[in-house]
Amino acid sequence: MNQRLLKQVILFGLLYYVVYLCLNGLIILLSHIPPKAFNLDPLILALYNIEVLLAWPRFLLRRLWPAASNPPFFGIILTVVNCLVWGWLLTGFKALWTKVRT
């Protein structure tokens, strides 16, 4: 793996992580708005479904290890692996897009 590709994977992984954190924050912010003021339940559910889609590598890896015996650092490792998987996928999509455009 060349150094440029590795940098792109890491940068896209960090970008994914920032988007994921912002999405979580937006869901929390919208859930604190009283339903009598605005009924945002359909929007919150749609955002939650997007969040579930973005966390599918973490969900799959979580099923490999029984929950009762998780080590304390397991959540951090899953987050890093999830970011790297999405970084790798986004880098692949970018490379495919540039090949299609040229």
C-alpha positions in Angstrom: 0.0 0.0 0.0 1.5 3.3 -1.0 1.8 6.2 1.3 -0.7 8.4 -0.6 -3.4 5.8 -0.4 -2.8 5.3 3.3 -3.1 9.1 3.9 -6.4 9.2 2.0 -7.8 6.2 4.0 -6.9 7.9 7.2 -8.3 11.3 6.1 -11.5 9.8 4.9 -11.7 7.8 8.1 -11.4 11.0 10.2 -13.9 12.8 8.0 -16.3 9.9 8.5 -15.8 10.1 12.3 -16.5 13.8 12.3 -19.7 13.3 10.3 -20.7 10.4 12.6 -20.2 12.6 15.7 -22.1 15.5 14.2 -25.0 13.1 13.3 -25.1 11.8 16.8 -25.1 15.3 18.2 -27.9 16.4 15.8 -30.0 13.4 16.9 -29.5 14.3 20.6 -30.3 18.0 19.9 -33.4 17.2 17.9 -34.6 14.7 20.5 -34.6 17.4 23.2 -37.1 19.6 21.3 -40.5 19.0 22.9 -42.9 17.1 20.6 -45.7 19.7 21.4 -43.6 22.4 19.8 -42.5 20.4 16.7 -43.0 16.8 16.0 -39.6 15.8 14.7 -40.0 12.0 15.3 -39.9 11.1 11.5 -36.8 13.2 11.0 -35.1 11.7 14.1 -36.0 8.2 13.0 -34.6 8.9 9.5 -31.3 10.2 11.0 -31.2 7.2 13.3 -31.5 4.9 10.3 -28.6 6.8 8.6 -26.6 6.3 11.8 -27.2 2.6 11.8 -26.1 2.4 8.2 -22.9 4.2 9.0 -22.2 1.9 12.0 -22.6 -1.4 10.1 -19.0 -2.5 10.3 -19.0 -1.9 14.1 -22.2 -3.8 14.4 -20.8 -6.8 12.5 -17.6 -6.8 14.6 -19.5 -6.5 17.8 -21.3 -9.7 17.1 -17.9 -11.6 16.9 -17.2 -11.2 20.7 -19.7 -12.0 23.4 -20.8 -8.9 25.3 -20.2 -10.4 28.8 -16.5 -10.7 28.2 -15.6 -7.5 26.3 -12.3 -6.0 27.4 -12.4 -2.3 28.3 -10.6 -1.1 25.1 -12.9 -3.1 22.8 -15.2 -0.1 22.0 -12.2 2.1 21.0 -10.8 -0.6 18.8 -14.2 -1.1 17.1 -14.5 2.7 16.5 -11.0 2.8 14.9 -11.7 -0.2 12.7 -15.1 1.2 11.7 -13.5 4.5 10.7 -10.8 2.7 8.7 -13.3 0.5 6.9 -15.3 3.5 5.9 -12.1 5.4 5.0 -11.1 2.5 2.8 -14.5 2.4 1.2 -14.6 6.1 0.5 -11.1 6.0 -0.9 -12.2 3.2 -3.2 -15.2 5.2 -4.3 -13.1 8.2 -5.0 -10.6 6.2 -7.1 -13.5 4.7 -9.0 -15.1 8.1 -9.5 -11.8 9.5 -10.9 -11.4 6.6 -13.3 -15.0 7.0 -14.5 -14.6 10.7 -15.1 -11.3 10.4 -17.1 
